[in-house]
Amino acid sequence: MPMDTVRHSIHIRRKKNQVVFHNIARLWDVGRQAHSHQDILDGLHPWNAPTTLKFENALPCLLAIAGGVFMLAILIQPSSIWAQASLFCGALMLFWAYICYEDDDPIEEVIDYLEQQTIAQKYQLAYHRQPQHISIPLNPVLFIAHLKRLFPLFEQGSQSNEFPLYASTVWTDEQGQAHQVLVFQYHFVNEMHMKDKDGNQVKVQEVHRDLWGVFVFDIEMPGLAITTASKSFGYPYSFAWHTSDIQTNQRLKFYGCDQMQMAKTLTPARILRISDFFEHRAGDLMFHPESNVLCYLGPHDLFKISSKAQNIQDISSLRGHLRTFKLPYLEQLKSDLLQLLK
């Protein structure tokens, strides 16, 4: 019987989608209970249950198609009672299809959550937390404001200069020395204006931009600023410095607080390491003269993962994605900075 077939199809679809919802709930639990990257991977294998992460939406799609066809009958003979009844039935089918359709948002939300947890565990990122070297935690707003005042890099926006995302971590070099690090996103907003016919300034649009960088604490280095841009920084980085290498002078601008100290600090070996650091990147690298803090700011998104989740339809493909993806720009910056600080 046709009704038995429909009833059976609805029953099968409900059971399949219940499995998906159950898997989603388990994935949330895996993320909440994990204390390391490996804990997340171990929680996904073995699964010991159906592994599907794809909702069964064939029936709602068929209903939507059938409803659309039924509604088109009104175009053939609008005055016919049968055409009007067909329109009504088609509208009901479309409404039923809309009610029955399972959106992929719950799957995408749990995958995004597991990605964030994997990043936090794999790279030991403590989001919106201050570095461990600060014995007395400050108010987050005051802490960020203090860091921004240390360097003349964070006043690029006329309307807004914010750190919407930051995370503390620890980097350990080859000698086993631990460096307290704060990875951050810098978002700033500028307004563009033009004059109207009366000569008054009128806002045309807001321009939003993002840069990313790191603060590294407890770095003993005299005040120094290096940039790939054609700009100066002003006080206290008032003295320009030129190396003996013409190509380096063309690519990099050096500024410091004390010429004699710069002559001692910028040895040929250190200049070579600085040149290597900027070989494949742009931006600004600054050492505060008093606070023993290093700051790098550049255009690459340090929180950007190597590959976004695509066509993940089961637990196995999700585990493969979480096992292999990484933060390539952050990894490269970490490697190059630790090499520079040797």
Disulfide bonds with the S-S distance in Angstrom:
none
